Structure formats: C-alpha cells, structure tokens
C-alpha cells in the first residue's frame, strides 16, 4: 500500500496551527484567562523572549509531526473531501485530544475550565489542519 503525503500541505497546516495557537493564547483572546487558570506568571521580557523562541521552535516541530501523522491517517482512511476531513478530525479529537486534555483536570488538579480551553484549541486546530490537508491533495 503506497501512502501519499503532500509535504507542502503538511508544512502549511503546521504553520496554520502555530498561527491559531498564537491568536488563541494571545492576550487579546484567551491568553490572560489561560495564564490565570494555568497559574503562569508573566515572565520578565528577556526571559519571555527566550522562552517564546524555544517554545515556538519546539511547537513547530510538534505541529509538523501532528500534520504529517494526520495526513497519513487521512490517506489511509481515504478522506477525500472537506466533510470527511472535518469528521475524521472530530473523531480524532474526541478519542485522543479531549481525553488527554481532560487528564490535567482529572489527575493534576487543574481547573476544568483550563482543560476545556485547551481542548477547544485542539479541536479548532485539528479541524483547520485537516481542511488544509484534504484541500491540497
């Protein structure tokens, strides 16, 4: 069985995921709420820049892996249209991302609002990534 992966689509969907995260967790959207719920204190400017660069670099690598694996799943499952992409990403989110993000509430004592804030981010991100991947076949 030959697997087809469009690497340009993988890169674009990973970049889109990074953009979504940058907006989602920005102070203008959910950043302040996330910091409060997660118990994160605002670092000093120099530390923040170093942390942000490191986080963005590692985040991009993780998004590239996620996009590639999602592309492989979509190819194996013969997802060929937007409806199929949205359905598949919803099921992946429901079966994997939601339980993982709720684990921070269940086992780490984090606020359930934080879990749902993060879970909603992953739903939006997976849906967008899947749409990019399927529309660039």
C-alpha positions in Angstrom: 0.0 0.0 0.0 1.5 3.3 -1.1 1.0 6.3 1.2 0.7 9.7 -0.4 1.6 12.8 1.7 1.6 16.3 0.3 4.6 17.8 2.2 3.7 21.4 1.3 0.2 20.8 2.8 1.9 19.4 5.9 4.1 22.5 6.3 1.1 24.8 5.6 -1.1 23.1 8.1 1.6 23.1 10.8 2.1 26.9 10.2 -1.6 27.4 10.4 -1.7 25.5 13.7 1.1 27.8 15.0 -0.9 30.9 13.9 -4.1 29.6 15.6 -2.1 29.0 18.8 -0.6 32.4 18.6 -4.0 34.0 18.3 -5.8 31.6 20.7 -3.4 32.2 23.5 -2.7 35.9 22.8 -3.7 38.4 25.5 -6.5 39.6 23.1 -8.3 36.3 23.0 -7.7 33.6 25.8 -4.1 34.4 26.8 -4.9 36.2 30.1 -7.5 33.6 31.1 -5.1 30.8 30.2 -2.3 32.3 32.3 -4.6 32.8 35.3 -6.1 29.2 35.0 -2.7 27.6 34.4 -1.1 29.6 37.3 1.5 31.0 34.9 3.1 34.3 36.0 4.2 36.8 33.3 8.0 36.4 32.9 10.4 39.2 32.5 10.8 40.5 29.0 14.3 38.9 28.4 13.1 35.5 29.8 9.9 35.8 27.8 11.7 36.3 24.5 14.0 33.2 25.1 11.1 31.1 26.3 8.9 32.2 23.3 11.6 31.4 20.7 12.3 28.0 22.2 8.6 27.3 22.6 7.8 28.4 19.0 10.6 26.2 17.6 9.6 23.1 19.5 6.0 23.9 18.9 6.6 24.0 15.1 8.3 20.6 15.3 5.4 19.1 17.2 2.9 20.6 14.7 4.8 19.2 11.8 4.7 15.8 13.3 1.0 16.1 14.0 0.2 17.4 10.5 2.2 14.5 8.9 0.5 11.9 11.0 -2.9 13.4 10.3 -2.1 13.4 6.6 -1.1 9.7 6.8 -4.4 8.9 8.6 -6.4 10.8 6.1 -4.6 8.9 3.2 -5.1 5.5 4.8 -8.8 6.2 5.5 -9.3 7.7 2.0 -10.5 11.0 3.2 -11.1 13.0 0.0 -13.4 15.9 0.9 -13.9 18.6 3.5 -16.8 16.8 5.2 -14.7 13.7 5.6 -11.8 15.8 6.9 -13.9 17.5 9.5 -15.5 14.2 10.6 -12.2 12.5 10.9 -10.5 15.3 12.8 -13.6 15.5 15.1 -13.3 11.8 15.9 -9.5 12.0 16.5 -10.1 15.0 18.8 -12.9 13.2 20.7 -10.9 10.0 21.1 -7.4 11.4 21.7 -7.1 15.1 22.4 -10.1 15.6 24.6 -9.2 12.7 27.0 -5.6 13.9 27.1 -6.5 17.5 27.9 -9.1 16.4 30.5 -6.4 14.4 32.2 -4.9 17.7 33.5 -8.2 18.2 35.3 -8.7 14.6 36.4 -5.2 13.8 37.6 -3.3 17.1 38.0 -5.9 19.1 39.8 -6.1 21.8 37.1 -9.2 23.8 36.7 -11.7 22.2 34.4 -12.0 25.5 32.5 -8.4 25.2 31.6 -8.9 21.7 30.2 -11.8 22.9 28.1 -9.9 26.0 26.9 -7.1 23.8 25.7 -9.4 21.1 24.4 -11.3 23.7 22.3 -8.0 24.9 20.9 -7.1 21.4 19.8 -10.5 20.9 18.2 -10.1 24.1 16.1 -6.5 23.3 15.3 -7.2 19.7 14.1 -10.2 20.8 12.0 -8.2 23.5 10.3 -5.2 21.2 9.7 -7.5 18.5 8.2 -9.2 21.0 5.9 -5.8 22.3 4.6 -4.5 18.8 4.1 -7.6 17.5 2.3 -7.9 20.5 0.0 -4.3 20.3 -1.1 -4.5 16.6 -2.3 
